[in-house]
């Protein structure tokens, strides 16, 4: 039995799609700033993936992906997919839908009922993106153009505004 099906599925997808990527082994970690330091990447290269649910009924979910140094704007996520009031999915729902623990969710969807929404800053400001690959002790560093080509996300501004010094606004 395979203990890491998402990791294996992801690596197979990237390989068969001709992606330029590398896998990094490291201590188990899910926090964006800590894992960036471990990987030797910048926090803004990190693809922080969060499963969102919506208050207007139904079981539709969206995987929102933002640069690791920014904060999500749930109103913008809901607007991007034409729904009302997005919230972060509970850990149990997120694990059931993504088959990953929080912090290990890659910025890919393998379920047709999940909409992938990516903030364009992630792929426009970075040549490579980095993310935990379905497990907390493995990361993938992936060419940003290959990511867009393979994942085919809906690109939408879904982060809170940044200040001029690169820090996000409070509140």
Chimera marker file (.cmm) of the C-alpha trace (Angstrom):
<marker_set name="trace">
<marker id="1" x="0.000" y="0.000" z="0.000" r="1" g="1" b="0" radius="0.5"/>
<marker id="2" x="1.233" y="3.465" z="-0.898" r="1" g="1" b="0" radius="0.5"/>
<marker id="3" x="1.640" y="5.809" z="2.072" r="1" g="1" b="0" radius="0.5"/>
<marker id="4" x="2.078" y="8.939" z="-0.067" r="1" g="1" b="0" radius="0.5"/>
<marker id="5" x="-0.341" y="8.764" z="-2.996" r="1" g="1" b="0" radius="0.5"/>
<marker id="6" x="-0.511" y="12.532" z="-3.585" r="1" g="1" b="0" radius="0.5"/>
<marker id="7" x="3.281" y="12.859" z="-3.683" r="1" g="1" b="0" radius="0.5"/>
<marker id="8" x="3.584" y="9.966" z="-6.131" r="1" g="1" b="0" radius="0.5"/>
<marker id="9" x="0.697" y="11.192" z="-8.316" r="1" g="1" b="0" radius="0.5"/>
<marker id="10" x="2.190" y="14.685" z="-8.414" r="1" g="1" b="0" radius="0.5"/>
<marker id="11" x="5.695" y="13.489" z="-9.332" r="1" g="1" b="0" radius="0.5"/>
<marker id="12" x="4.247" y="11.230" z="-12.045" r="1" g="1" b="0" radius="0.5"/>
<marker id="13" x="2.217" y="14.147" z="-13.458" r="1" g="1" b="0" radius="0.5"/>
<marker id="14" x="5.214" y="16.473" z="-13.521" r="1" g="1" b="0" radius="0.5"/>
<marker id="15" x="7.464" y="13.845" z="-15.108" r="1" g="1" b="0" radius="0.5"/>
<marker id="16" x="5.002" y="12.808" z="-17.820" r="1" g="1" b="0" radius="0.5"/>
<marker id="17" x="4.250" y="16.487" z="-18.561" r="1" g="1" b="0" radius="0.5"/>
<marker id="18" x="7.914" y="17.292" z="-19.134" r="1" g="1" b="0" radius="0.5"/>
<marker id="19" x="8.093" y="19.759" z="-16.252" r="1" g="1" b="0" radius="0.5"/>
<marker id="20" x="11.350" y="21.249" z="-15.041" r="1" g="1" b="0" radius="0.5"/>
<marker id="21" x="11.353" y="20.399" z="-11.334" r="1" g="1" b="0" radius="0.5"/>
<marker id="22" x="13.357" y="18.959" z="-8.485" r="1" g="1" b="0" radius="0.5"/>
<marker id="23" x="12.352" y="17.179" z="-5.285" r="1" g="1" b="0" radius="0.5"/>
<marker id="24" x="13.889" y="18.204" z="-1.967" r="1" g="1" b="0" radius="0.5"/>
<marker id="25" x="13.944" y="15.972" z="1.117" r="1" g="1" b="0" radius="0.5"/>
<marker id="26" x="13.900" y="17.827" z="4.435" r="1" g="1" b="0" radius="0.5"/>
<marker id="27" x="12.637" y="17.661" z="8.034" r="1" g="1" b="0" radius="0.5"/>
<marker id="28" x="8.834" y="17.678" z="8.264" r="1" g="1" b="0" radius="0.5"/>
<marker id="29" x="7.606" y="21.286" z="8.234" r="1" g="1" b="0" radius="0.5"/>
<marker id="30" x="4.474" y="23.078" z="7.062" r="1" g="1" b="0" radius="0.5"/>
<marker id="31" x="4.989" y="26.732" z="8.066" r="1" g="1" b="0" radius="0.5"/>
<marker id="32" x="5.711" y="28.950" z="5.052" r="1" g="1" b="0" radius="0.5"/>
<marker id="33" x="8.560" y="31.029" z="6.491" r="1" g="1" b="0" radius="0.5"/>
<marker id="34" x="10.309" y="28.096" z="8.179" r="1" g="1" b="0" radius="0.5"/>
<marker id="35" x="10.107" y="25.793" z="5.174" r="1" g="1" b="0" radius="0.5"/>
<marker id="36" x="11.427" y="28.510" z="2.834" r="1" g="1" b="0" radius="0.5"/>
<marker id="37" x="14.560" y="28.790" z="4.974" r="1" g="1" b="0" radius="0.5"/>
<marker id="38" x="14.967" y="24.997" z="4.999" r="1" g="1" b="0" radius="0.5"/>
<marker id="39" x="14.544" y="24.815" z="1.203" r="1" g="1" b="0" radius="0.5"/>
<marker id="40" x="16.874" y="27.739" z="0.542" r="1" g="1" b="0" radius="0.5"/>
<marker id="41" x="14.096" y="29.565" z="-1.325" r="1" g="1" b="0" radius="0.5"/>
<marker id="42" x="12.459" y="32.956" z="-0.775" r="1" g="1" b="0" radius="0.5"/>
<marker id="43" x="9.131" y="33.031" z="1.116" r="1" g="1" b="0" radius="0.5"/>
<marker id="44" x="7.444" y="34.690" z="-1.885" r="1" g="1" b="0" radius="0.5"/>
<marker id="45" x="8.339" y="31.633" z="-4.025" r="1" g="1" b="0" radius="0.5"/>
<marker id="46" x="6.331" y="29.416" z="-1.719" r="1" g="1" b="0" radius="0.5"/>
<marker id="47" x="2.976" y="28.310" z="-3.098" r="1" g="1" b="0" radius="0.5"/>
<marker id="48" x="0.706" y="28.355" z="-0.045" r="1" g="1" b="0" radius="0.5"/>
<marker id="49" x="-2.361" y="26.221" z="-0.857" r="1" g="1" b="0" radius="0.5"/>
<marker id="50" x="-5.543" y="26.500" z="1.216" r="1" g="1" b="0" radius="0.5"/>
<marker id="51" x="-8.813" y="24.682" z="0.644" r="1" g="1" b="0" radius="0.5"/>
<marker id="52" x="-11.828" y="26.991" z="0.855" r="1" g="1" b="0" radius="0.5"/>
<marker id="53" x="-15.501" y="26.204" z="1.336" r="1" g="1" b="0" radius="0.5"/>
<marker id="54" x="-18.424" y="28.530" z="0.679" r="1" g="1" b="0" radius="0.5"/>
<marker id="55" x="-21.334" y="29.627" z="2.867" r="1" g="1" b="0" radius="0.5"/>
<marker id="56" x="-23.910" y="29.668" z="0.052" r="1" g="1" b="0" radius="0.5"/>
<marker id="57" x="-24.465" y="25.934" z="0.115" r="1" g="1" b="0" radius="0.5"/>
<marker id="58" x="-23.296" y="22.976" z="-1.867" r="1" g="1" b="0" radius="0.5"/>
<marker id="59" x="-20.149" y="20.962" z="-1.503" r="1" g="1" b="0" radius="0.5"/>
<marker id="60" x="-18.083" y="22.928" z="-4.016" r="1" g="1" b="0" radius="0.5"/>
<marker id="61" x="-14.608" y="23.835" z="-2.839" r="1" g="1" b="0" radius="0.5"/>
<marker id="62" x="-11.723" y="25.875" z="-4.197" r="1" g="1" b="0" radius="0.5"/>
<marker id="63" x="-8.016" y="25.440" z="-3.685" r="1" g="1" b="0" radius="0.5"/>
<marker id="64" x="-6.643" y="28.957" z="-3.260" r="1" g="1" b="0" radius="0.5"/>
<marker id="65" x="-2.908" y="29.316" z="-3.894" r="1" g="1" b="0" radius="0.5"/>
<marker id="66" x="-0.991" y="32.438" z="-2.919" r="1" g="1" b="0" radius="0.5"/>
<marker id="67" x="2.649" y="33.478" z="-2.442" r="1" g="1" b="0" radius="0.5"/>
<marker id="68" x="3.902" y="32.237" z="0.927" r="1" g="1" b="0" radius="0.5"/>
<marker id="69" x="4.610" y="35.690" z="2.346" r="1" g="1" b="0" radius="0.5"/>
<marker id="70" x="1.095" y="37.058" z="1.716" r="1" g="1" b="0" radius="0.5"/>
<marker id="71" x="-2.312" y="36.607" z="3.344" r="1" g="1" b="0" radius="0.5"/>
<marker id="72" x="-5.442" y="35.349" z="1.631" r="1" g="1" b="0" radius="0.5"/>
<marker id="73" x="-8.470" y="37.578" z="1.057" r="1" g="1" b="0" radius="0.5"/>
<marker id="74" x="-11.461" y="35.236" z="1.336" r="1" g="1" b="0" radius="0.5"/>
<marker id="75" x="-13.861" y="37.767" z="-0.221" r="1" g="1" b="0" radius="0.5"/>
<marker id="76" x="-11.696" y="37.868" z="-3.339" r="1" g="1" b="0" radius="0.5"/>
<marker id="77" x="-11.638" y="34.055" z="-3.486" r="1" g="1" b="0" radius="0.5"/>
<marker id="78" x="-15.444" y="33.932" z="-3.382" r="1" g="1" b="0" radius="0.5"/>
<marker id="79" x="-15.698" y="36.650" z="-6.041" r="1" g="1" b="0" radius="0.5"/>
<marker id="80" x="-13.216" y="34.836" z="-8.313" r="1" g="1" b="0" radius="0.5"/>
<marker id="81" x="-15.358" y="31.696" z="-8.434" r="1" g="1" b="0" radius="0.5"/>
<marker id="82" x="-18.750" y="33.425" z="-8.341" r="1" g="1" b="0" radius="0.5"/>
<marker id="83" x="-19.677" y="32.269" z="-4.848" r="1" g="1" b="0" radius="0.5"/>
<marker id="84" x="-20.532" y="33.938" z="-1.567" r="1" g="1" b="0" radius="0.5"/>
<marker id="85" x="-18.449" y="34.055" z="1.594" r="1" g="1" b="0" radius="0.5"/>
<marker id="86" x="-15.411" y="31.813" z="1.351" r="1" g="1" b="0" radius="0.5"/>
<marker id="87" x="-13.853" y="30.401" z="4.509" r="1" g="1" b="0" radius="0.5"/>
<marker id="88" x="-10.908" y="28.153" z="5.223" r="1" g="1" b="0" radius="0.5"/>
<marker id="89" x="-12.032" y="24.525" z="5.195" r="1" g="1" b="0" radius="0.5"/>
<marker id="90" x="-11.766" y="22.650" z="8.472" r="1" g="1" b="0" radius="0.5"/>
<marker id="91" x="-8.732" y="20.367" z="8.821" r="1" g="1" b="0" radius="0.5"/>
<marker id="92" x="-11.012" y="17.308" z="8.491" r="1" g="1" b="0" radius="0.5"/>
<marker id="93" x="-12.652" y="18.563" z="5.275" r="1" g="1" b="0" radius="0.5"/>
<marker id="94" x="-9.301" y="19.663" z="3.845" r="1" g="1" b="0" radius="0.5"/>
<marker id="95" x="-7.762" y="16.251" z="4.565" r="1" g="1" b="0" radius="0.5"/>
<marker id="96" x="-10.727" y="14.409" z="3.049" r="1" g="1" b="0" radius="0.5"/>
<marker id="97" x="-10.726" y="16.482" z="-0.158" r="1" g="1" b="0" radius="0.5"/>
<marker id="98" x="-6.976" y="16.892" z="-0.711" r="1" g="1" b="0" radius="0.5"/>
<marker id="99" x="-5.806" y="13.629" z="0.895" r="1" g="1" b="0" radius="0.5"/>
<marker id="100" x="-3.108" y="15.684" z="2.650" r="1" g="1" b="0" radius="0.5"/>
<marker id="101" x="-2.570" y="17.141" z="6.091" r="1" g="1" b="0" radius="0.5"/>
<marker id="102" x="-2.648" y="20.935" z="6.334" r="1" g="1" b="0" radius="0.5"/>
<marker id="103" x="0.725" y="22.334" z="5.377" r="1" g="1" b="0" radius="0.5"/>
<marker id="104" x="1.395" y="19.521" z="2.900" r="1" g="1" b="0" radius="0.5"/>
<marker id="105" x="-1.253" y="20.413" z="0.290" r="1" g="1" b="0" radius="0.5"/>
<marker id="106" x="0.369" y="20.998" z="-3.120" r="1" g="1" b="0" radius="0.5"/>
<marker id="107" x="-0.942" y="23.706" z="-5.482" r="1" g="1" b="0" radius="0.5"/>
<marker id="108" x="-2.604" y="21.128" z="-7.754" r="1" g="1" b="0" radius="0.5"/>
<marker id="109" x="-6.096" y="19.649" z="-7.781" r="1" g="1" b="0" radius="0.5"/>
<marker id="110" x="-6.744" y="15.992" z="-8.491" r="1" g="1" b="0" radius="0.5"/>
<marker id="111" x="-10.514" y="16.252" z="-7.945" r="1" g="1" b="0" radius="0.5"/>
<marker id="112" x="-12.738" y="17.699" z="-10.669" r="1" g="1" b="0" radius="0.5"/>
<marker id="113" x="-15.054" y="19.216" z="-8.046" r="1" g="1" b="0" radius="0.5"/>
<marker id="114" x="-12.314" y="21.524" z="-6.758" r="1" g="1" b="0" radius="0.5"/>
<marker id="115" x="-11.596" y="24.819" z="-8.541" r="1" g="1" b="0" radius="0.5"/>
<marker id="116" x="-7.933" y="25.854" z="-8.586" r="1" g="1" b="0" radius="0.5"/>
<marker id="117" x="-7.502" y="29.617" z="-8.064" r="1" g="1" b="0" radius="0.5"/>
<marker id="118" x="-3.978" y="31.047" z="-8.087" r="1" g="1" b="0" radius="0.5"/>
<marker id="119" x="-2.907" y="34.596" z="-7.332" r="1" g="1" b="0" radius="0.5"/>
<marker id="120" x="-0.954" y="35.735" z="-10.410" r="1" g="1" b="0" radius="0.5"/>
<marker id="121" x="1.765" y="37.305" z="-8.233" r="1" g="1" b="0" radius="0.5"/>
<marker id="122" x="3.029" y="33.791" z="-7.502" r="1" g="1" b="0" radius="0.5"/>
<marker id="123" x="3.805" y="32.945" z="-11.115" r="1" g="1" b="0" radius="0.5"/>
<marker id="124" x="4.509" y="36.443" z="-12.459" r="1" g="1" b="0" radius="0.5"/>
<marker id="125" x="7.128" y="37.383" z="-9.859" r="1" g="1" b="0" radius="0.5"/>
<marker id="126" x="8.987" y="34.056" z="-9.693" r="1" g="1" b="0" radius="0.5"/>
<marker id="127" x="10.820" y="31.911" z="-12.239" r="1" g="1" b="0" radius="0.5"/>
<marker id="128" x="10.346" y="28.940" z="-9.906" r="1" g="1" b="0" radius="0.5"/>
<marker id="129" x="7.786" y="28.160" z="-7.234" r="1" g="1" b="0" radius="0.5"/>
<marker id="130" x="8.277" y="25.858" z="-4.242" r="1" g="1" b="0" radius="0.5"/>
<marker id="131" x="5.760" y="23.840" z="-2.264" r="1" g="1" b="0" radius="0.5"/>
<marker id="132" x="5.261" y="20.870" z="0.004" r="1" g="1" b="0" radius="0.5"/>
<marker id="133" x="4.371" y="17.986" z="-2.255" r="1" g="1" b="0" radius="0.5"/>
<marker id="134" x="1.640" y="16.059" z="-0.487" r="1" g="1" b="0" radius="0.5"/>
<marker id="135" x="3.842" y="15.355" z="2.519" r="1" g="1" b="0" radius="0.5"/>
<marker id="136" x="5.561" y="17.576" z="5.058" r="1" g="1" b="0" radius="0.5"/>
<marker id="137" x="9.032" y="16.119" z="4.464" r="1" g="1" b="0" radius="0.5"/>
<marker id="138" x="9.199" y="16.588" z="0.675" r="1" g="1" b="0" radius="0.5"/>
<marker id="139" x="9.108" y="19.749" z="-1.399" r="1" g="1" b="0" radius="0.5"/>
<marker id="140" x="9.054" y="20.388" z="-5.104" r="1" g="1" b="0" radius="0.5"/>
<marker id="141" x="10.728" y="23.357" z="-6.759" r="1" g="1" b="0" radius="0.5"/>
<marker id="142" x="8.967" y="23.786" z="-10.105" r="1" g="1" b="0" radius="0.5"/>
<marker id="143" x="9.371" y="26.087" z="-13.093" r="1" g="1" b="0" radius="0.5"/>
<marker id="144" x="6.559" y="28.668" z="-12.807" r="1" g="1" b="0" radius="0.5"/>
<marker id="145" x="5.635" y="28.533" z="-16.505" r="1" g="1" b="0" radius="0.5"/>
<marker id="146" x="5.433" y="24.737" z="-16.345" r="1" g="1" b="0" radius="0.5"/>
<marker id="147" x="3.172" y="25.035" z="-13.304" r="1" g="1" b="0" radius="0.5"/>
<marker id="148" x="0.683" y="27.231" z="-15.179" r="1" g="1" b="0" radius="0.5"/>
<marker id="149" x="0.844" y="24.994" z="-18.261" r="1" g="1" b="0" radius="0.5"/>
<marker id="150" x="0.189" y="21.799" z="-16.302" r="1" g="1" b="0" radius="0.5"/>
<marker id="151" x="-2.171" y="22.967" z="-13.525" r="1" g="1" b="0" radius="0.5"/>
<marker id="152" x="-4.226" y="25.333" z="-15.751" r="1" g="1" b="0" radius="0.5"/>
<marker id="153" x="-5.415" y="27.478" z="-12.830" r="1" g="1" b="0" radius="0.5"/>
<marker id="154" x="-7.897" y="30.313" z="-12.747" r="1" g="1" b="0" radius="0.5"/>
<marker id="155" x="-5.616" y="33.321" z="-12.183" r="1" g="1" b="0" radius="0.5"/>
<marker id="156" x="-7.175" y="35.952" z="-9.906" r="1" g="1" b="0" radius="0.5"/>
<marker id="157" x="-6.020" y="38.484" z="-7.326" r="1" g="1" b="0" radius="0.5"/>
<marker id="158" x="-6.901" y="36.715" z="-4.067" r="1" g="1" b="0" radius="0.5"/>
<marker id="159" x="-4.477" y="38.291" z="-1.588" r="1" g="1" b="0" radius="0.5"/>
<marker id="160" x="-4.663" y="41.195" z="0.805" r="1" g="1" b="0" radius="0.5"/>
<marker id="161" x="-2.871" y="44.330" z="-0.441" r="1" g="1" b="0" radius="0.5"/>
<marker id="162" x="0.837" y="44.758" z="0.221" r="1" g="1" b="0" radius="0.5"/>
<marker id="163" x="2.379" y="47.993" z="1.471" r="1" g="1" b="0" radius="0.5"/>
<marker id="164" x="5.186" y="49.676" z="-0.462" r="1" g="1" b="0" radius="0.5"/>
<marker id="165" x="7.829" y="48.004" z="1.727" r="1" g="1" b="0" radius="0.5"/>
<marker id="166" x="6.581" y="44.569" z="0.676" r="1" g="1" b="0" radius="0.5"/>
<marker id="167" x="4.728" y="43.822" z="3.876" r="1" g="1" b="0" radius="0.5"/>
<marker id="168" x="1.011" y="43.122" z="3.830" r="1" g="1" b="0" radius="0.5"/>
<marker id="169" x="-1.449" y="45.539" z="5.415" r="1" g="1" b="0" radius="0.5"/>
<marker id="170" x="-2.823" y="44.571" z="8.808" r="1" g="1" b="0" radius="0.5"/>
<marker id="171" x="-6.530" y="43.940" z="9.011" r="1" g="1" b="0" radius="0.5"/>
<link id1="1" id2="2" r="1" g="1" b="0" radius="0.2"/>
<link id1="2" id2="3" r="1" g="1" b="0" radius="0.2"/>
<link id1="3" id2="4" r="1" g="1" b="0" radius="0.2"/>
<link id1="4" id2="5" r="1" g="1" b="0" radius="0.2"/>
<link id1="5" id2="6" r="1" g="1" b="0" radius="0.2"/>
<link id1="6" id2="7" r="1" g="1" b="0" radius="0.2"/>
<link id1="7" id2="8" r="1" g="1" b="0" radius="0.2"/>
<link id1="8" id2="9" r="1" g="1" b="0" radius="0.2"/>
<link id1="9" id2="10" r="1" g="1" b="0" radius="0.2"/>
<link id1="10" id2="11" r="1" g="1" b="0" radius="0.2"/>
<link id1="11" id2="12" r="1" g="1" b="0" radius="0.2"/>
<link id1="12" id2="13" r="1" g="1" b="0" radius="0.2"/>
<link id1="13" id2="14" r="1" g="1" b="0" radius="0.2"/>
<link id1="14" id2="15" r="1" g="1" b="0" radius="0.2"/>
<link id1="15" id2="16" r="1" g="1" b="0" radius="0.2"/>
<link id1="16" id2="17" r="1" g="1" b="0" radius="0.2"/>
<link id1="17" id2="18" r="1" g="1" b="0" radius="0.2"/>
<link id1="18" id2="19" r="1" g="1" b="0" radius="0.2"/>
<link id1="19" id2="20" r="1" g="1" b="0" radius="0.2"/>
<link id1="20" id2="21" r="1" g="1" b="0" radius="0.2"/>
<link id1="21" id2="22" r="1" g="1" b="0" radius="0.2"/>
<link id1="22" id2="23" r="1" g="1" b="0" radius="0.2"/>
<link id1="23" id2="24" r="1" g="1" b="0" radius="0.2"/>
<link id1="24" id2="25" r="1" g="1" b="0" radius="0.2"/>
<link id1="25" id2="26" r="1" g="1" b="0" radius="0.2"/>
<link id1="26" id2="27" r="1" g="1" b="0" radius="0.2"/>
<link id1="27" id2="28" r="1" g="1" b="0" radius="0.2"/>
<link id1="28" id2="29" r="1" g="1" b="0" radius="0.2"/>
<link id1="29" id2="30" r="1" g="1" b="0" radius="0.2"/>
<link id1="30" id2="31" r="1" g="1" b="0" radius="0.2"/>
<link id1="31" id2="32" r="1" g="1" b="0" radius="0.2"/>
<link id1="32" id2="33" r="1" g="1" b="0" radius="0.2"/>
<link id1="33" id2="34" r="1" g="1" b="0" radius="0.2"/>
<link id1="34" id2="35" r="1" g="1" b="0" radius="0.2"/>
<link id1="35" id2="36" r="1" g="1" b="0" radius="0.2"/>
<link id1="36" id2="37" r="1" g="1" b="0" radius="0.2"/>
<link id1="37" id2="38" r="1" g="1" b="0" radius="0.2"/>
<link id1="38" id2="39" r="1" g="1" b="0" radius="0.2"/>
<link id1="39" id2="40" r="1" g="1" b="0" radius="0.2"/>
<link id1="40" id2="41" r="1" g="1" b="0" radius="0.2"/>
<link id1="41" id2="42" r="1" g="1" b="0" radius="0.2"/>
<link id1="42" id2="43" r="1" g="1" b="0" radius="0.2"/>
<link id1="43" id2="44" r="1" g="1" b="0" radius="0.2"/>
<link id1="44" id2="45" r="1" g="1" b="0" radius="0.2"/>
<link id1="45" id2="46" r="1" g="1" b="0" radius="0.2"/>
<link id1="46" id2="47" r="1" g="1" b="0" radius="0.2"/>
<link id1="47" id2="48" r="1" g="1" b="0" radius="0.2"/>
<link id1="48" id2="49" r="1" g="1" b="0" radius="0.2"/>
<link id1="49" id2="50" r="1" g="1" b="0" radius="0.2"/>
<link id1="50" id2="51" r="1" g="1" b="0" radius="0.2"/>
<link id1="51" id2="52" r="1" g="1" b="0" radius="0.2"/>
<link id1="52" id2="53" r="1" g="1" b="0" radius="0.2"/>
<link id1="53" id2="54" r="1" g="1" b="0" radius="0.2"/>
<link id1="54" id2="55" r="1" g="1" b="0" radius="0.2"/>
<link id1="55" id2="56" r="1" g="1" b="0" radius="0.2"/>
<link id1="56" id2="57" r="1" g="1" b="0" radius="0.2"/>
<link id1="57" id2="58" r="1" g="1" b="0" radius="0.2"/>
<link id1="58" id2="59" r="1" g="1" b="0" radius="0.2"/>
<link id1="59" id2="60" r="1" g="1" b="0" radius="0.2"/>
<link id1="60" id2="61" r="1" g="1" b="0" radius="0.2"/>
<link id1="61" id2="62" r="1" g="1" b="0" radius="0.2"/>
<link id1="62" id2="63" r="1" g="1" b="0" radius="0.2"/>
<link id1="63" id2="64" r="1" g="1" b="0" radius="0.2"/>
<link id1="64" id2="65" r="1" g="1" b="0" radius="0.2"/>
<link id1="65" id2="66" r="1" g="1" b="0" radius="0.2"/>
<link id1="66" id2="67" r="1" g="1" b="0" radius="0.2"/>
<link id1="67" id2="68" r="1" g="1" b="0" radius="0.2"/>
<link id1="68" id2="69" r="1" g="1" b="0" radius="0.2"/>
<link id1="69" id2="70" r="1" g="1" b="0" radius="0.2"/>
<link id1="70" id2="71" r="1" g="1" b="0" radius="0.2"/>
<link id1="71" id2="72" r="1" g="1" b="0" radius="0.2"/>
<link id1="72" id2="73" r="1" g="1" b="0" radius="0.2"/>
<link id1="73" id2="74" r="1" g="1" b="0" radius="0.2"/>
<link id1="74" id2="75" r="1" g="1" b="0" radius="0.2"/>
<link id1="75" id2="76" r="1" g="1" b="0" radius="0.2"/>
<link id1="76" id2="77" r="1" g="1" b="0" radius="0.2"/>
<link id1="77" id2="78" r="1" g="1" b="0" radius="0.2"/>
<link id1="78" id2="79" r="1" g="1" b="0" radius="0.2"/>
<link id1="79" id2="80" r="1" g="1" b="0" radius="0.2"/>
<link id1="80" id2="81" r="1" g="1" b="0" radius="0.2"/>
<link id1="81" id2="82" r="1" g="1" b="0" radius="0.2"/>
<link id1="82" id2="83" r="1" g="1" b="0" radius="0.2"/>
<link id1="83" id2="84" r="1" g="1" b="0" radius="0.2"/>
<link id1="84" id2="85" r="1" g="1" b="0" radius="0.2"/>
<link id1="85" id2="86" r="1" g="1" b="0" radius="0.2"/>
<link id1="86" id2="87" r="1" g="1" b="0" radius="0.2"/>
<link id1="87" id2="88" r="1" g="1" b="0" radius="0.2"/>
<link id1="88" id2="89" r="1" g="1" b="0" radius="0.2"/>
<link id1="89" id2="90" r="1" g="1" b="0" radius="0.2"/>
<link id1="90" id2="91" r="1" g="1" b="0" radius="0.2"/>
<link id1="91" id2="92" r="1" g="1" b="0" radius="0.2"/>
<link id1="92" id2="93" r="1" g="1" b="0" radius="0.2"/>
<link id1="93" id2="94" r="1" g="1" b="0" radius="0.2"/>
<link id1="94" id2="95" r="1" g="1" b="0" radius="0.2"/>
<link id1="95" id2="96" r="1" g="1" b="0" radius="0.2"/>
<link id1="96" id2="97" r="1" g="1" b="0" radius="0.2"/>
<link id1="97" id2="98" r="1" g="1" b="0" radius="0.2"/>
<link id1="98" id2="99" r="1" g="1" b="0" radius="0.2"/>
<link id1="99" id2="100" r="1" g="1" b="0" radius="0.2"/>
<link id1="100" id2="101" r="1" g="1" b="0" radius="0.2"/>
<link id1="101" id2="102" r="1" g="1" b="0" radius="0.2"/>
<link id1="102" id2="103" r="1" g="1" b="0" radius="0.2"/>
<link id1="103" id2="104" r="1" g="1" b="0" radius="0.2"/>
<link id1="104" id2="105" r="1" g="1" b="0" radius="0.2"/>
<link id1="105" id2="106" r="1" g="1" b="0" radius="0.2"/>
<link id1="106" id2="107" r="1" g="1" b="0" radius="0.2"/>
<link id1="107" id2="108" r="1" g="1" b="0" radius="0.2"/>
<link id1="108" id2="109" r="1" g="1" b="0" radius="0.2"/>
<link id1="109" id2="110" r="1" g="1" b="0" radius="0.2"/>
<link id1="110" id2="111" r="1" g="1" b="0" radius="0.2"/>
<link id1="111" id2="112" r="1" g="1" b="0" radius="0.2"/>
<link id1="112" id2="113" r="1" g="1" b="0" radius="0.2"/>
<link id1="113" id2="114" r="1" g="1" b="0" radius="0.2"/>
<link id1="114" id2="115" r="1" g="1" b="0" radius="0.2"/>
<link id1="115" id2="116" r="1" g="1" b="0" radius="0.2"/>
<link id1="116" id2="117" r="1" g="1" b="0" radius="0.2"/>
<link id1="117" id2="118" r="1" g="1" b="0" radius="0.2"/>
<link id1="118" id2="119" r="1" g="1" b="0" radius="0.2"/>
<link id1="119" id2="120" r="1" g="1" b="0" radius="0.2"/>
<link id1="120" id2="121" r="1" g="1" b="0" radius="0.2"/>
<link id1="121" id2="122" r="1" g="1" b="0" radius="0.2"/>
<link id1="122" id2="123" r="1" g="1" b="0" radius="0.2"/>
<link id1="123" id2="124" r="1" g="1" b="0" radius="0.2"/>
<link id1="124" id2="125" r="1" g="1" b="0" radius="0.2"/>
<link id1="125" id2="126" r="1" g="1" b="0" radius="0.2"/>
<link id1="126" id2="127" r="1" g="1" b="0" radius="0.2"/>
<link id1="127" id2="128" r="1" g="1" b="0" radius="0.2"/>
<link id1="128" id2="129" r="1" g="1" b="0" radius="0.2"/>
<link id1="129" id2="130" r="1" g="1" b="0" radius="0.2"/>
<link id1="130" id2="131" r="1" g="1" b="0" radius="0.2"/>
<link id1="131" id2="132" r="1" g="1" b="0" radius="0.2"/>
<link id1="132" id2="133" r="1" g="1" b="0" radius="0.2"/>
<link id1="133" id2="134" r="1" g="1" b="0" radius="0.2"/>
<link id1="134" id2="135" r="1" g="1" b="0" radius="0.2"/>
<link id1="135" id2="136" r="1" g="1" b="0" radius="0.2"/>
<link id1="136" id2="137" r="1" g="1" b="0" radius="0.2"/>
<link id1="137" id2="138" r="1" g="1" b="0" radius="0.2"/>
<link id1="138" id2="139" r="1" g="1" b="0" radius="0.2"/>
<link id1="139" id2="140" r="1" g="1" b="0" radius="0.2"/>
<link id1="140" id2="141" r="1" g="1" b="0" radius="0.2"/>
<link id1="141" id2="142" r="1" g="1" b="0" radius="0.2"/>
<link id1="142" id2="143" r="1" g="1" b="0" radius="0.2"/>
<link id1="143" id2="144" r="1" g="1" b="0" radius="0.2"/>
<link id1="144" id2="145" r="1" g="1" b="0" radius="0.2"/>
<link id1="145" id2="146" r="1" g="1" b="0" radius="0.2"/>
<link id1="146" id2="147" r="1" g="1" b="0" radius="0.2"/>
<link id1="147" id2="148" r="1" g="1" b="0" radius="0.2"/>
<link id1="148" id2="149" r="1" g="1" b="0" radius="0.2"/>
<link id1="149" id2="150" r="1" g="1" b="0" radius="0.2"/>
<link id1="150" id2="151" r="1" g="1" b="0" radius="0.2"/>
<link id1="151" id2="152" r="1" g="1" b="0" radius="0.2"/>
<link id1="152" id2="153" r="1" g="1" b="0" radius="0.2"/>
<link id1="153" id2="154" r="1" g="1" b="0" radius="0.2"/>
<link id1="154" id2="155" r="1" g="1" b="0" radius="0.2"/>
<link id1="155" id2="156" r="1" g="1" b="0" radius="0.2"/>
<link id1="156" id2="157" r="1" g="1" b="0" radius="0.2"/>
<link id1="157" id2="158" r="1" g="1" b="0" radius="0.2"/>
<link id1="158" id2="159" r="1" g="1" b="0" radius="0.2"/>
<link id1="159" id2="160" r="1" g="1" b="0" radius="0.2"/>
<link id1="160" id2="161" r="1" g="1" b="0" radius="0.2"/>
<link id1="161" id2="162" r="1" g="1" b="0" radius="0.2"/>
<link id1="162" id2="163" r="1" g="1" b="0" radius="0.2"/>
<link id1="163" id2="164" r="1" g="1" b="0" radius="0.2"/>
<link id1="164" id2="165" r="1" g="1" b="0" radius="0.2"/>
<link id1="165" id2="166" r="1" g="1" b="0" radius="0.2"/>
<link id1="166" id2="167" r="1" g="1" b="0" radius="0.2"/>
<link id1="167" id2="168" r="1" g="1" b="0" radius="0.2"/>
<link id1="168" id2="169" r="1" g="1" b="0" radius="0.2"/>
<link id1="169" id2="170" r="1" g="1" b="0" radius="0.2"/>
<link id1="170" id2="171" r="1" g="1" b="0" radius="0.2"/>
</marker_set>
